[in-house]
Amino acid sequence: MARTSRHASRRGPTLPAHRLPHLPGHTALPAQLRTEATTGLERFNRAPADDVRRALLTCCRSLRWAHRVTEHRPYPDLASLLAASDEATYDLTPGDLAEALAGESLAPLPDGTYSAAHTALSAAHAAYEAKFGHVFIICLDEVPPEELLDRLLAGIRSRLANDPEEERVLATEELRRLARGRLTRLVRNLTQRPVVERAP
């Protein structure tokens, strides 16, 4: 007789669409045939490599990064997975970093932000992109919504003073932080998906 899953049947929240627009193909990992409850990390470890790489590209748009994180499976715990993500991010070549940054978009402003703020942000971002050749990225995962605008504008204005090498280092660090947050949410969402039961 099949044992029933201890997981709830409702689907968890998905990754924010504003972070990674227009990613082709499916990014959800297939449910594994198990006779017991399965954690998100177990699903991540056992899923086909192509499915994992596709899902990882929603966390960081570098093919090399996604390949490295996939090939080092299985991971014993989330901390090990995040450490592997960090290492793969720090090892990105300038070309890999450019590929990853090309897939990013500017963090959105909260609903109801006044038009003058949009104008100021657009002007600052245009100056940033003209200087550095890529979109401005910053990880604001733990910033309260009411502080997003100020933190975003302050960050972009202060980093405009950097030289290209300084900014490359900072952009890599922000990309690493973004990838960690997205990867954590990816594994959490896999945990919340229902387990497919094996036939008796």
C-alpha positions as a LaTeX table, in Angstrom:
\begin{tabular}{lrrr}
\hline
Residue & $x$ (\AA) & $y$ (\AA) & $z$ (\AA) \\
\hline
Met1 & 0.00 & 0.00 & 0.00 \\
Ala2 & 1.30 & 3.44 & $-0.85$ \\
Arg3 & 2.18 & 5.73 & 1.99 \\
Thr4 & 0.67 & 9.17 & 1.77 \\
Ser5 & 2.74 & 12.34 & 1.65 \\
Arg6 & 3.03 & 14.44 & 4.79 \\
His7 & 3.30 & 17.57 & 2.62 \\
Ala8 & 0.43 & 19.92 & 1.93 \\
Ser9 & $-0.99$ & 19.70 & $-1.56$ \\
Arg10 & $-1.02$ & 23.41 & $-2.29$ \\
Arg11 & 1.75 & 24.89 & $-4.39$ \\
Gly12 & 4.15 & 27.33 & $-2.77$ \\
Pro13 & 5.05 & 30.80 & $-4.04$ \\
Thr14 & 7.16 & 31.06 & $-7.17$ \\
Leu15 & 10.28 & 33.17 & $-7.70$ \\
Pro16 & 9.60 & 36.87 & $-8.36$ \\
Ala17 & 8.95 & 37.32 & $-12.08$ \\
His18 & 10.42 & 40.83 & $-12.08$ \\
Arg19 & 13.85 & 39.44 & $-11.28$ \\
Leu20 & 14.20 & 37.14 & $-14.28$ \\
Pro21 & 11.95 & 38.08 & $-17.20$ \\
His22 & 11.58 & 36.11 & $-20.43$ \\
Leu23 & 13.36 & 32.89 & $-19.39$ \\
Pro24 & 12.45 & 30.33 & $-22.08$ \\
Gly25 & 11.31 & 26.84 & $-21.24$ \\
His26 & 10.08 & 25.29 & $-18.03$ \\
Thr27 & 11.90 & 25.87 & $-14.77$ \\
Ala28 & 10.03 & 23.59 & $-12.38$ \\
Leu29 & 11.78 & 20.37 & $-11.44$ \\
Pro30 & 9.69 & 17.24 & $-11.92$ \\
Ala31 & 8.29 & 15.54 & $-8.83$ \\
Gln32 & 10.21 & 12.41 & $-7.87$ \\
Leu33 & 8.53 & 9.04 & $-7.45$ \\
Arg34 & 8.99 & 8.36 & $-3.74$ \\
Thr35 & 7.15 & 6.34 & $-1.15$ \\
Glu36 & 7.93 & 8.82 & 1.63 \\
Ala37 & 8.00 & 12.55 & 2.15 \\
Thr38 & 10.70 & 14.24 & 0.09 \\
Thr39 & 12.49 & 17.48 & 0.92 \\
Gly40 & 13.20 & 20.16 & $-1.65$ \\
Leu41 & 16.93 & 19.48 & $-1.42$ \\
Glu42 & 16.35 & 15.77 & $-2.07$ \\
Arg43 & 14.33 & 16.67 & $-5.16$ \\
Phe44 & 17.09 & 19.04 & $-6.24$ \\
Asn45 & 19.74 & 16.36 & $-5.78$ \\
Arg46 & 17.83 & 13.64 & $-7.66$ \\
Ala47 & 16.26 & 15.58 & $-10.52$ \\
Pro48 & 17.66 & 15.18 & $-14.07$ \\
Ala49 & 20.65 & 17.45 & $-14.70$ \\
Asp50 & 18.98 & 19.31 & $-17.57$ \\
Asp51 & 15.98 & 20.19 & $-15.39$ \\
Val52 & 18.24 & 21.37 & $-12.57$ \\
Arg53 & 20.33 & 23.55 & $-14.88$ \\
Arg54 & 17.19 & 25.12 & $-16.31$ \\
Ala55 & 15.87 & 25.85 & $-12.81$ \\
Leu56 & 19.23 & 27.25 & $-11.71$ \\
Leu57 & 19.21 & 29.72 & $-14.60$ \\
Thr58 & 16.32 & 31.45 & $-12.83$ \\
Cys59 & 18.76 & 32.12 & $-9.97$ \\
Cys60 & 21.79 & 33.25 & $-11.99$ \\
Arg61 & 21.85 & 33.57 & $-15.77$ \\
Ser62 & 25.37 & 32.19 & $-16.20$ \\
Leu63 & 25.49 & 28.82 & $-17.94$ \\
Arg64 & 28.86 & 28.06 & $-16.35$ \\
Trp65 & 27.49 & 28.81 & $-12.87$ \\
Ala66 & 24.44 & 26.61 & $-13.44$ \\
His67 & 26.58 & 23.76 & $-14.79$ \\
Arg68 & 28.97 & 23.88 & $-11.83$ \\
Val69 & 26.25 & 23.92 & $-9.21$ \\
Thr70 & 24.48 & 21.04 & $-10.97$ \\
Glu71 & 27.59 & 18.89 & $-11.36$ \\
His72 & 28.52 & 19.09 & $-7.66$ \\
Arg73 & 25.32 & 17.36 & $-6.51$ \\
Pro74 & 24.35 & 15.76 & $-4.21$ \\
Tyr75 & 24.46 & 18.36 & $-1.45$ \\
Pro76 & 24.06 & 17.17 & 2.15 \\
Asp77 & 22.30 & 20.36 & 3.27 \\
Leu78 & 21.25 & 23.82 & 2.12 \\
Ala79 & 24.38 & 25.43 & 3.58 \\
Ser80 & 26.56 & 23.24 & 1.35 \\
Leu81 & 24.48 & 24.15 & $-1.70$ \\
Leu82 & 24.76 & 27.86 & $-0.93$ \\
Ala83 & 28.52 & 27.55 & $-0.37$ \\
Ala84 & 28.85 & 25.89 & $-3.79$ \\
Ser85 & 26.78 & 28.71 & $-5.29$ \\
Asp86 & 29.07 & 31.30 & $-3.70$ \\
Glu87 & 32.20 & 29.58 & $-4.98$ \\
Ala88 & 30.80 & 29.27 & $-8.49$ \\
Thr89 & 29.88 & 32.97 & $-8.47$ \\
Tyr90 & 33.32 & 34.07 & $-7.34$ \\
Asp91 & 34.89 & 31.93 & $-10.09$ \\
Leu92 & 32.94 & 33.57 & $-12.92$ \\
Thr93 & 35.15 & 34.91 & $-15.68$ \\
Pro94 & 34.50 & 38.43 & $-17.01$ \\
Gly95 & 32.59 & 36.83 & $-19.88$ \\
Asp96 & 30.52 & 34.70 & $-17.52$ \\
Leu97 & 29.74 & 37.74 & $-15.39$ \\
Ala98 & 28.70 & 39.73 & $-18.46$ \\
Glu99 & 26.39 & 36.86 & $-19.46$ \\
Ala100 & 24.82 & 36.76 & $-15.99$ \\
Leu101 & 24.40 & 40.54 & $-15.79$ \\
Ala102 & 22.80 & 40.65 & $-19.25$ \\
Gly103 & 19.98 & 38.51 & $-17.87$ \\
Glu104 & 19.25 & 40.83 & $-14.93$ \\
Ser105 & 16.78 & 43.70 & $-14.75$ \\
Leu106 & 16.60 & 46.77 & $-12.54$ \\
Ala107 & 14.81 & 46.15 & $-9.26$ \\
Pro108 & 11.24 & 47.49 & $-9.49$ \\
Leu109 & 9.97 & 50.33 & $-7.37$ \\
Pro110 & 7.11 & 49.75 & $-4.92$ \\
Asp111 & 3.57 & 50.37 & $-6.16$ \\
Gly112 & 2.51 & 53.96 & $-5.72$ \\
Thr113 & 6.01 & 55.43 & $-6.07$ \\
Tyr114 & 5.71 & 59.03 & $-7.23$ \\
Ser115 & 6.71 & 59.89 & $-10.79$ \\
Ala116 & 9.65 & 62.09 & $-9.76$ \\
Ala117 & 11.28 & 59.02 & $-8.19$ \\
His118 & 10.88 & 57.07 & $-11.43$ \\
Thr119 & 12.48 & 59.95 & $-13.32$ \\
Ala120 & 15.40 & 60.17 & $-10.86$ \\
Leu121 & 15.96 & 56.41 & $-10.97$ \\
Ser122 & 15.78 & 56.27 & $-14.76$ \\
Ala123 & 18.35 & 59.05 & $-15.05$ \\
Ala124 & 20.70 & 57.43 & $-12.53$ \\
His125 & 20.38 & 54.05 & $-14.19$ \\
Ala126 & 21.02 & 55.49 & $-17.66$ \\
Ala127 & 24.23 & 57.07 & $-16.36$ \\
Tyr128 & 25.25 & 53.81 & $-14.68$ \\
Glu129 & 24.59 & 51.68 & $-17.75$ \\
Ala130 & 26.44 & 54.16 & $-19.99$ \\
Lys131 & 29.48 & 53.95 & $-17.72$ \\
Phe132 & 29.59 & 50.24 & $-16.93$ \\
Gly133 & 27.72 & 48.65 & $-19.85$ \\
His134 & 25.22 & 46.62 & $-17.84$ \\
Val135 & 22.16 & 46.99 & $-15.66$ \\
Phe136 & 22.61 & 48.07 & $-12.05$ \\
Ile137 & 21.99 & 45.19 & $-9.66$ \\
Ile138 & 21.59 & 45.24 & $-5.92$ \\
Cys139 & 20.20 & 42.69 & $-3.50$ \\
Leu140 & 17.39 & 44.23 & $-1.47$ \\
Asp141 & 15.87 & 40.99 & $-0.16$ \\
Glu142 & 15.89 & 42.08 & 3.48 \\
Val143 & 15.03 & 45.75 & 2.96 \\
Pro144 & 11.54 & 46.86 & 4.12 \\
Pro145 & 9.32 & 48.06 & 1.23 \\
Glu146 & 9.21 & 51.61 & 2.56 \\
Glu147 & 13.02 & 51.82 & 2.34 \\
Leu148 & 13.46 & 50.29 & $-1.13$ \\
Leu149 & 13.45 & 53.54 & $-3.09$ \\
Asp150 & 15.97 & 55.31 & $-0.86$ \\
Arg151 & 18.30 & 52.28 & $-0.78$ \\
Leu152 & 18.09 & 51.81 & $-4.53$ \\
Leu153 & 18.80 & 55.45 & $-5.36$ \\
Ala154 & 21.56 & 55.73 & $-2.75$ \\
Gly155 & 23.20 & 52.55 & $-4.04$ \\
Ile156 & 23.20 & 53.48 & $-7.68$ \\
Arg157 & 24.42 & 57.02 & $-7.03$ \\
Ser158 & 27.27 & 55.93 & $-4.75$ \\
Arg159 & 28.43 & 53.20 & $-7.12$ \\
Leu160 & 28.53 & 55.59 & $-10.08$ \\
Ala161 & 31.74 & 56.93 & $-8.51$ \\
Asn162 & 33.49 & 53.54 & $-8.81$ \\
Asp163 & 35.99 & 52.66 & $-11.49$ \\
Pro164 & 35.10 & 49.64 & $-13.68$ \\
Glu165 & 37.17 & 47.15 & $-11.67$ \\
Glu166 & 35.72 & 48.27 & $-8.34$ \\
Glu167 & 32.22 & 48.01 & $-9.76$ \\
Arg168 & 32.89 & 44.56 & $-11.22$ \\
Val169 & 33.78 & 43.32 & $-7.72$ \\
Leu170 & 30.67 & 44.92 & $-6.20$ \\
Ala171 & 28.38 & 43.66 & $-8.98$ \\
Thr172 & 29.73 & 40.14 & $-8.48$ \\
Glu173 & 28.99 & 40.36 & $-4.76$ \\
Glu174 & 25.43 & 41.58 & $-5.38$ \\
Leu175 & 24.93 & 38.80 & $-7.94$ \\
Arg176 & 26.15 & 36.27 & $-5.37$ \\
Arg177 & 23.66 & 37.56 & $-2.80$ \\
Leu178 & 20.81 & 37.54 & $-5.32$ \\
Ala179 & 21.64 & 33.97 & $-6.37$ \\
Arg180 & 21.68 & 32.79 & $-2.74$ \\
Gly181 & 18.25 & 34.24 & $-2.08$ \\
Arg182 & 16.77 & 32.83 & $-5.26$ \\
Leu183 & 18.35 & 29.42 & $-4.68$ \\
Thr184 & 16.97 & 29.30 & $-1.14$ \\
Arg185 & 13.49 & 30.11 & $-2.43$ \\
Leu186 & 13.83 & 27.52 & $-5.19$ \\
Val187 & 14.63 & 24.74 & $-2.71$ \\
Arg188 & 11.87 & 25.92 & $-0.35$ \\
Asn189 & 9.34 & 25.85 & $-3.20$ \\
Leu190 & 10.40 & 22.32 & $-4.11$ \\
Thr191 & 9.78 & 21.27 & $-0.51$ \\
Gln192 & 6.25 & 22.63 & $-0.69$ \\
Arg193 & 5.36 & 20.76 & $-3.89$ \\
Pro194 & 3.29 & 17.58 & $-3.43$ \\
Val195 & 5.11 & 14.27 & $-3.69$ \\
Val196 & 4.02 & 11.85 & $-6.43$ \\
Glu197 & 3.15 & 8.53 & $-4.84$ \\
Arg198 & 4.38 & 5.23 & $-6.20$ \\
Ala199 & 1.70 & 2.81 & $-7.31$ \\
Pro200 & 1.10 & $-0.10$ & $-4.90$ \\
\hline
\end{tabular}
